[in-house]
Amino acid sequence: MNSEKRKQREEEAKRQWAVTRETGKMKYIFRNWVLGYGLTMALVFFLYKQIDNSWEHWVFDIIASFVIFTLTGFLVGLINWNQNEKRYIGKK
């Protein structure tokens, strides 16, 4: 029974990835990783950092946070896309 559930989950993941990949690589990376992860983490990190620091250099801090986390989001999204593609192609 457990293997049946795993097979069903894998098939559902395959169907979901087929729909996601139709939106395109850059749209997936930008929407899910640059905006979803990168900007969210940049804002959280910036606010957390400002708790202990003065707001004297806040412009530099927020710009640095956004640059670092959006680039990280892009790279992680690219890696994630490639891993999902390998899984999808391997299961076709």
Secondary structure, DSSP 8 states (H G I E B T S, - for coil): -HHHHHHHHHHHHHHHHHHHHHH-HHHHIIIIIIIIIIIHHHHHHHHHHHHHS-GGGHHHHHHHHHHHHHHHHHHHHHHHHHHHHHHHHHH-
